[in-house]
Amino acid sequence: MRPVRRRDQRGVALPSPVVLLSAAAVALAAVAFVVTGGHHNDRVEVATKSSAPVTSPAAPTKSTKTAKPKPTKKAPTVDRAKTKVLVYNDTNISGLAGTVGQQVAKAGWHFVAADNWAGTIPATTVYYPSGMKAAAHQLALDLGIKRIYPRDPSATGMLPDGLTVILLGALS
């Protein structure tokens, strides 16, 4: 005969595995954030003019000191005609790289070629070599691409002296 458990006996209630896994995931995310300092290396997400937050002008404050205007750092000018651009298609959309290449040329860039890409990247991206970040930013704005990323110097198939666009979908 089995022992009968009385209702006044108490046991230990353990949390479910889902709660334990969730707590572990949050702890790991916190450690990763602290270790990396919350930075994303050299990745840049490009904000378009229409997506910039709207702010209201600040109310004037009474100050006895006149603030000297800070010298503004002038953005480097980009010579589109001298900047080479290579466009790759990483989709099943036939001719997409050529179509975007025509848009690149119409915007004044030196369009070099269109081809297919075989690889894995997270999103449509403009890759740039050292010293060409401003040009990559401008091309991304011209095409409506939200991601630019420095080119790995050891990467094959990308322009060493120009910009490389890899498409994962049609541009809007």
C-alpha positions as CSV (number, residue, x, y, z in Angstrom):
1,M,0.0,0.0,0.0
2,R,1.3,3.5,-0.9
3,P,1.8,6.1,1.8
4,V,-0.9,8.7,1.7
5,R,0.3,12.3,1.5
6,R,-1.4,14.5,3.9
7,R,-2.4,18.0,2.8
8,D,-0.5,19.7,5.5
9,Q,2.8,18.5,4.1
10,R,4.7,21.2,2.2
11,G,7.3,20.7,-0.6
12,V,9.6,23.0,-2.5
13,A,8.1,24.6,-5.7
14,L,10.7,24.9,-8.4
15,P,10.4,27.5,-11.2
16,S,9.6,26.2,-14.6
17,P,12.5,25.6,-17.1
18,V,11.2,28.5,-19.3
19,V,11.7,30.9,-16.4
20,L,15.2,29.6,-15.7
21,L,16.2,29.9,-19.4
22,S,14.7,33.4,-19.6
23,A,16.7,34.5,-16.6
24,A,19.9,33.0,-18.0
25,A,19.3,34.7,-21.4
26,V,18.8,38.1,-19.7
27,A,21.9,37.6,-17.6
28,L,24.0,36.7,-20.7
29,A,22.6,39.8,-22.6
30,A,23.6,42.0,-19.7
31,V,27.1,40.6,-19.6
32,A,27.5,41.0,-23.4
33,F,26.3,44.6,-23.2
34,V,28.8,45.4,-20.4
35,V,31.7,43.7,-22.2
36,T,31.1,45.5,-25.5
37,G,30.2,48.8,-23.9
38,G,27.0,48.8,-25.9
39,H,28.9,49.8,-29.0
40,H,28.5,48.4,-32.6
41,N,32.1,48.8,-33.8
42,D,32.1,50.7,-37.1
43,R,28.6,49.8,-38.3
44,V,26.5,52.8,-39.3
45,E,22.7,52.8,-39.8
46,V,21.9,55.6,-42.2
47,A,18.9,57.8,-41.3
48,T,17.1,59.4,-44.2
49,K,16.0,63.0,-44.1
50,S,12.3,62.0,-43.6
51,S,13.1,59.7,-40.6
52,A,14.9,62.4,-38.6
53,P,13.1,63.2,-35.4
54,V,11.3,66.6,-35.3
55,T,12.3,68.8,-32.4
56,S,10.9,72.1,-31.4
57,P,13.2,75.0,-30.9
58,A,14.4,75.5,-27.4
59,A,13.0,78.5,-25.5
60,P,15.6,81.3,-25.2
61,T,17.3,81.4,-21.8
62,K,18.7,84.4,-20.1
63,S,22.4,84.3,-19.9
64,T,25.0,86.9,-19.1
65,K,27.6,85.2,-21.2
66,T,27.5,85.2,-25.0
67,A,28.2,81.7,-26.2
68,K,30.7,81.6,-29.1
69,P,29.4,79.5,-32.0
70,K,31.4,76.3,-32.3
71,P,33.1,75.9,-35.6
72,T,31.2,73.3,-37.6
73,K,33.0,70.5,-39.2
74,K,32.3,70.6,-42.8
75,A,31.4,67.2,-44.3
76,P,33.9,66.1,-47.0
77,T,32.5,66.5,-50.5
78,V,32.0,63.4,-52.5
79,D,32.9,63.4,-56.2
80,R,30.3,60.9,-57.5
81,A,31.7,60.8,-61.0
82,K,35.1,59.7,-59.7
83,T,33.7,57.1,-57.2
84,K,33.4,53.6,-58.6
85,V,30.4,51.5,-57.7
86,L,29.9,47.8,-58.1
87,V,26.4,46.3,-57.6
88,Y,25.6,42.7,-56.7
89,N,22.3,40.9,-56.7
90,D,21.8,38.4,-53.8
91,T,18.1,37.7,-54.6
92,N,16.0,35.7,-57.1
93,I,14.9,38.9,-58.8
94,S,16.4,38.7,-62.3
95,G,18.2,41.9,-63.4
96,L,18.0,43.7,-60.1
97,A,21.7,44.6,-59.9
98,G,21.5,46.1,-63.5
99,T,18.4,48.1,-62.6
100,V,20.0,49.5,-59.5
101,G,23.2,50.1,-61.4
102,Q,21.2,52.3,-63.8
103,Q,19.9,54.3,-60.7
104,V,23.5,54.6,-59.5
105,A,24.6,56.0,-62.9
106,K,21.6,58.4,-63.0
107,A,22.6,59.8,-59.6
108,G,26.0,60.6,-61.1
109,W,28.2,57.8,-59.7
110,H,30.7,55.9,-61.8
111,F,28.8,52.6,-62.2
112,V,31.3,49.8,-62.9
113,A,29.4,46.6,-63.2
114,A,26.5,44.4,-62.0
115,D,26.7,40.8,-61.1
116,N,25.3,38.1,-58.8
117,W,26.5,37.6,-55.3
118,A,26.8,34.2,-53.5
119,G,27.2,34.8,-49.8
120,T,25.4,35.6,-46.6
121,I,24.8,39.2,-45.3
122,P,22.1,40.4,-43.0
123,A,20.7,43.3,-45.1
124,T,21.2,45.3,-48.2
125,T,24.5,47.0,-47.6
126,V,26.9,49.5,-49.0
127,Y,30.5,48.3,-48.3
128,Y,33.3,50.9,-48.4
129,P,37.1,50.7,-48.2
130,S,39.2,52.8,-45.7
131,G,38.7,56.5,-46.3
132,M,35.5,56.3,-48.2
133,K,32.9,56.3,-45.4
134,A,31.5,59.7,-46.5
135,A,31.0,58.4,-50.1
136,A,29.3,55.3,-48.8
137,H,27.0,57.4,-46.6
138,Q,26.1,59.5,-49.6
139,L,25.4,56.5,-51.9
140,A,23.2,55.0,-49.2
141,L,21.2,58.2,-49.0
142,D,20.9,58.3,-52.8
143,L,19.6,54.8,-53.0
144,G,17.6,54.6,-49.8
145,I,19.9,52.0,-48.2
146,K,19.9,52.0,-44.5
147,R,23.1,50.0,-43.8
148,I,26.8,50.8,-44.6
149,Y,29.7,48.7,-43.4
150,P,33.5,48.8,-43.8
151,R,34.8,46.4,-46.4
152,D,37.1,43.6,-45.1
153,P,40.4,44.2,-46.8
154,S,40.8,40.5,-47.4
155,A,37.3,40.2,-49.0
156,T,37.3,39.0,-52.6
157,G,34.8,40.3,-55.2
158,M,34.5,43.8,-53.7
159,L,36.1,46.9,-55.1
160,P,39.3,47.8,-53.2
161,D,39.1,51.4,-54.4
162,G,35.3,51.9,-54.7
163,L,32.0,51.1,-53.2
164,T,30.2,47.8,-53.4
165,V,26.5,47.4,-53.0
166,I,25.0,44.0,-52.2
167,L,21.2,43.8,-52.6
168,L,19.0,41.5,-50.6
169,G,15.7,42.9,-52.1
170,A,14.3,45.5,-54.4
171,L,14.9,49.1,-53.3
172,S,11.9,51.2,-52.5
